[in-house]
Amino acid sequence: MPDADITVIFEPPLQKPEAIFVLDGKRIQGELEEDYFFYQPERPLNQGKHTLIVMTPSDTVEFDFLVKGEIQISGKSGLNYLNIGAGGEFNSSPETLAFTTYPRGRYPLFSGEIDIDIGNLHITGTYLKDPEYPLGWYGILDVDAEHININGGSITPVYSEITMYSPYGAGVEFTGKYRKSALNVVYMKSIAYDTLISEFQRKFLCLRANIESTLVFTMLKGEDDTASFTGFPIELPVSGIIYAGRLNLHYGEFTLYGELAHSKGVFNMYIPVSVTGKAMETGIKWHDFSLYYRRIDSLYLPLGNPYIDRDRKIVLEGTAKRGIFSFQTTSYAILNFPYGIEGYNLSLYSTIGTKQGINLGLQAGNDEGYYTLTGNLGGFIYRTRFSLSGIINLGYTEGYGNSGSFTGNFYLNLLPLLLNTSLTYTWGTQREVSVSIAPELHLGQFRFSLEYRTILASDYTETSLKTLLNFQPGP
């Protein structure tokens, strides 16, 4: 049996080093900090799959990890881990509702997944037959080797908000890695959609070079009229090219950075008038805090981010802790030179307690001339076998009145049975109740999961039932 330890990396870091870890049904103790957990077993772990449950004040997560070694599965050597899953989902939403979580009507979905680990090669894939997407399919395949990663299918690459930030569509992303350097190549192409006027589609080619996490160069070329998979135009069809450079200067825990981008192309492919624009962001990072300023010209092309925010903003984000008290903030001011501050948002969210305690939050702001005020109050209890949490949110927006919500979650771990439940109730312009029940049963090499979800609103009802069966052969 190999000599293996367990290391868990938290991204983003925990607000405080408080968490409960359950390994294969037994609670374990190790070295815990805000950004990692380390555990050295008294005896070597068996080869193959193990289950670790992590319970923090904000979430409860279960995931599998693998103790690698040359083992044999079905007579084949070198295969460390194999997981095969298949399932289905049935949805029901009313024909009269314009916007639902799923398409209107009653229909089934079918899905499959695979997870293979062979030596230094890790392959994961999912497939979903869904009438919402072209040809009824949706899938992704990820191949990760020691220095190479290939991600294909329906992808959402994220680099920076002023270059490429979660565009959605079919494509492939290649990453070559060496030490702190990386080379990224992205190609995306959506299916053209007939708009009765013309046909446009999303086509991207992006090259990105990261040199020792210090210099980053990005080139993005293509056309985009959409934020949907099918190519349906939500924004005006944009075409052009973007060049961007970023410099990171590291000194101990401090990082000073600056990013500058230049674009050239057309905002509207129906009216091919070429324009140029610039965007910039500069800031400083220290531990879990960041302070940055962003400015984007009105003529800068939103090629890789159709929902780019053109406000001139100075933003403060961060988390901190002291004893049983921790807090986080995301505050910003919208600047309008030379007239001063045009809008702002001040937020503070705190947690008091470790294994049990309360959550407090307050947020005030001015959004496009409307004053907003939001507060929340909640409590939580975390134990090895169960966790219980609930939170009440109250908000007021000038001109729109009051609104609010209550969310409760309950988690139960009685292996081989795991149970997750949630309840959400919202009020304001419309009252809505959402309920989710998700049991999971572990029986040897099989894992069966079931999830039932329903939404009861003032004028509609929407339900879904999802099942998944996983098979994990072992040595």
N, C-alpha and C positions, 0 to 999 in steps of 0.2 A: 504493500500500500504506500502511495506517495506521501511525503511530508508536506502538508498544505496548510496555509493560514488564510484568513479571511480579511479582506480590505474593502471597505465601502467608502466611496467618494460621494460627498454631498455637493451637488451643483443646482442651485446656489447653496451656499453654506447654511447650516441651521442657525436660527436666531440665538440659540443657546445649546450647549452640549448636553441635551437631555433627550434620551431615546431608549426604547426597550427593544431587544433583539431576541428572537426566538428561532433557534436552529433545529430543524427536523422535530419540532414539537417541544423542545426544551429551551428554557431561557439561558442565555449566555452573557458573560460579563467580559469586557475588554477595554482597550484604550479608546476613549471617545473624546473627540474635539469637534469644533463647529463644522469643519470641512472634511473630516474622515473618521472612520471607525476601524480599529485593528483588533483582531482576535487570533490568538495562537492556541489551537486545541491542545488539550493534555495528551491526547493520543491522535495519531494521523487519521484523517478522514478517509473513508472508503472511496474508491474510485467511482465516478459516475455523478448522477444528479443529486443535489441537495436543495432543500427549500429554506429560505431565510425570510422571516417576517420582521419588518422594521416599523415600529410605532413611535411617531414623534408627536409633539403637541398639535401639529397642524394636519397630519395625515397618517394613514396606515397603509403600508405597501407590502405586497408579497412578491418575491421574484425567485427564480431558480438560478443556481450557479453550478459550475462544473469543476470537479477535481479531475484534472487531465492526467492522462497516462496511456500507454499503449494497451488498450483493452480490446476485446473481441466481441462483436455483436453479429450474430447470424454468420459466424465463421469468417468475417472480414476484419482484418487488423487495421489499426490506425484511426478508427472512428471513435471519437471521444464522446459524442453526444448526438442524439437524434430525437426530434420531436415532430410528430405528424398530427395535424388537427383538421377536422372538417365539421361544418355546422350549417345551420340555417337560421333565418330570421323572418318573421311574419309581421308586417306592418299594416295598420289601418288608420287612415286619416280621411276627413270628410271631403267630399267633392266640392263643397261650397266655399272652402277656406282658400284664400289666395296664397298665403305663405305658411307652410307647415315645416316641421323638422324634416319630414320625408315627403316625397311626391304624393299627390293626392290619390286616393283609391286604396284598394286592398291588393297586396301582392307579396310574394315570397322573395327572399334574398338567399343566396347560397354562397358559402365562403369556405376557404381552405387555407392552411398555413403549414409551413415547414421550417424547421430550424436544425441545421447540421453543423457540426464542428469536427473538422478533420485536420489534425495537426495544427498548423498555423492558419488554416483556412476556415472562415466562419461564414456560412450562407444562411440567410433568412429570407422568407418570401411569404406573401399573402395574396389571396385572390378572392375577389368578391363579384358576384354576378348581380348587378343592380341596374334597374331600368332607368335610374336617374342619369347614368353616364352613357356616352356613345357606345354603341354595340352591346350595351348591357354589362360591360366588364370594368373592373377597377382593380389594379394590382400593383405590387411593388416587389422588387427583388434587390437584395443588398448582399454584396460579396465583399468580405473584409479579409485581406491578407496582411502580412507583416508591414509592408510599405505601400500597399495599394488598396483603395476602396472604390467600388463601383456601385452606384445606386441608380436603378432604372425603374421605369414605370411611371406612376403618377408621383411627381416629386415637387418639393417646395424648398428650393435652396435659399439659405439665409446667409448673407455676408455683412451688409450694413444697410441702414435705412436709406442712404442716399445713392446706393448702387443697386443691389439686388436684395429684396426683402420679401420673401415668401410669395413669389409668383407661383401660380398653381397650374399644372398642366402635365402632359405626357412628355417624357424626355429621359436623358441619361446624364449622370454626374460622375465624372472620374476624378479621383484624388490620388496623387502620388505624394508620399510622406517620407521625409528623411530628417531625423532629429527634430529641430524646431522649424524646419522649412516644409513648405507644401506647394504643390501645383494643382490647381483646380481647372477642369474643363467641363462646361455645362452646355448641353444642346437640348432645346425644348421646342416642340412643335405641336400645336393643338389642331383639331379638325376644323376646317373652314365651315362657317355657318352662314347660310343664305339669309340675309337681312331684308330681302326684297329690293334693296337698292344695289348692293354689291356684296362681295364675299371677302372677309378679312379673317385672319387667324393670328395666333400668337406664334412667333418664330424668334428664338433667342440663340445667340452664341456668346458665351461668356468665358473669358480667360482670366485667371487670377493667380498671381504668384506671391507667396509669402516667404520672405527671406529672413530666417532666424527670428521670427516674431518681431522684427524691427521695421522692415520696409515691406509694404504691401502695394502691389500694382494690380489694377483691375481694368479690363476692357469689356464692354457690353455692347453688342450690336444686334439689332433686330427690329421687329414691329410688334405692336400690341394694341388690341382694341378691346380687351376683355379682362375680367377677373374670374371667368368661369372656364371649366374644362372644355366645353363645346365650342368656344369661340364666339359666344353671343356678346354683342357689343354693349358694355356697360359704360365705358368712357369713350371719348373720341379716339379713332384709330391713330396711334402714335408710331412714328418711324424715325430711327436715328441711331446715334452711336454715343457712348459715354466712356470717357477716360477718367480714371481716378487714381490717386496715390495717397498712401497713409504712412505716417511716421510715428513709431512708438519708442519713447525714450524711457528706459527702466532705471530706477535708482532705489535699491532696497524694496520697500513696500510701495513706493510711489511709481506711477506710470503717467507720464505726460504725453499726450498724443494729439495729432492733428490730421484731418482728412480733407482733401480738396478734390472736387470733381468738376469736369467740363463736359457739356453735352452739345450736340449739334444735330439738327433734324427738323421734322415737322410735327406740330401738335395735332394737325388734322389732315389725314391723307386724302381727304376730299378736296382740300385747298392746299396744295403742296408749296407752302412758303417756308423757306428754311430759316431757322432762328438758332441762336446760341444762348446758353445759360450756364450758371455756375452754382455750386453748392459747397458748403464747408461746415465742418464740425471740429471743435477743439475742446479739450477738457483734461481733467486730471482724475486719476483713480488712486485710492488709498484704502487698503484692506477691503471692506465691504461697502465703501462709499465712492460715489462718482459725482463729479460736478462738471457739466459741459454746456457749451453754447453752440447752437445750430442755426444756420442761416441758409435759406434756399431761395434763389431768384425766381421771379414769376415766370421766366422763360426757360427754366431748367426742365428738361424732359422727364416725366415720371415713367421711364421705360421699364425698370425692374421693380417699381413700387407704385402701382396705380393709385394708391391711397396716401401718397406722400403728404406730410404735414408741412405747409409752407410758412407757418408762423415762425417768427424769430423767437427762439425760446432759450432760456437759461434754466437748466434742470438740475435738481439735487435728488439723488437716489441713494439709499443705504439702509443698513441694518446695524444694530448694536445691542449689547446685553450687559447687565450688571446684576449678578446674583440670580434671583428668580424673576427679574424684570428684564424684558427685552422689547425693542420697538423697531419699526421700519417706517420709512417715509418715501414718498414719491411726490415731490413738490416742484412746481415750475412757475415761471412768469413769462408772459407773452409781451415782448418788447416792440414798441412802435416808435422808432427814432424819428424826430427828436422830441416827440410828444410825451414819452414816458411809458408806463405800463398799461397795456391794453386789456389784459386778462391775467388770471392767476389761479393757482390751485395749491392749497396747503393741506397736507395730510399727515396724520400720525396714527399708526396702528400699533398697539402694545399687547403683550401677553404677560400675565402675572401668574406664576406657578410653574410647576414642572410636570409631575404625573397627574395633577389635578389643579385647576385654577380657573381664571377668567380671561376673556378677551375684551379689549376696549379699543374703540376707534373713533376718530373724528376727522372730518374733511370739510373744508370750506373753499369756495371758489367763485369765480365770475367767468361764465362761458358765453361769449358773444353778447355781453350786456345783461345776461340773466344770472342772478345770484343763486348759488346752490349751497346746501348744507346737508351733510350726511353723517349719521352716527350709527355705531353698532355696539352691541353688548352680547356676550356669549359666555358659555362655560364648557369645561371639558373634564373628562375622567379617562385616564389611560391605565390599563392593567395588561398583564400578560395574555389573558384569555379573552378580554373584551375591551372595547373602547366606546365611549358615548360622548357626543358633542352636539352643541346647538348654538345658534347665533341669530339675533334679531337685528335687522337693518332698517333704519328709518331715514327717509330723505325728503327734502323739500327743494323744489325748483321754482323760482319766481315765474309766475304766469301759468304754472302747471299744477301747483298744489302739492299735496303730500302723497307719498308712496312708501312702500315698505315690503319686507319679506322676512320669512322665518325659514331656516334650514336646519334640519336635524339629521345626524348620521349615527348609525349603530353598527359596530363590527363585533363578530363573535368567532372565536377560534376554538373549536372542539374537534381536533383532527380525528378522523379524516374529513370532517365537515367544516367548511368556512362559510360565513354568511355576512354579506354586506347589504345594508338597507339605508335608504335616504328618503326624506320627506321635505318638500319645499312648498311654501305657501306665499304667494305674492298678492299685493293689493295696490290699488291706485286707479289708473284709467281702466284696468281690467283685472278681475280676480282670477287666479289660476292656482291649481294644486297639481304638483308633480310627485309621483311615487315611484321608487325603484327598489326592487327586491332581487338580489343576486346570490343564490347559494352555489357552492362549489364542492364537489365530492371527489376525494382522492381514494382510488381503489387499486393498489399495486401500481402497475405500469399505465393505468388509465386515469384520466382526469375528466370529469363531466361537469360542465358549468351551464347554468341557466340564468337568464336575466329577463325580468319582466318590468316594463316601464309603461306608465300611463300619465297623460296630461289631461286634466279636467279643467277647462276654461269656461268663461261665461257663455261663449257662443260655439264651442266645438269640443270634441273629445278625440284624443290621439293615443294609440297604443302600439306597443311592439313587444314581441316575444323572441328572444334570441337563445339558441342552444349551440354548444360547441363541445366536441369530444376530441380529446388529445390522447395520443398513444406515444409513450416514451420507453422504447426498449432499452434494457440495461444489460450489464454483463451477467 
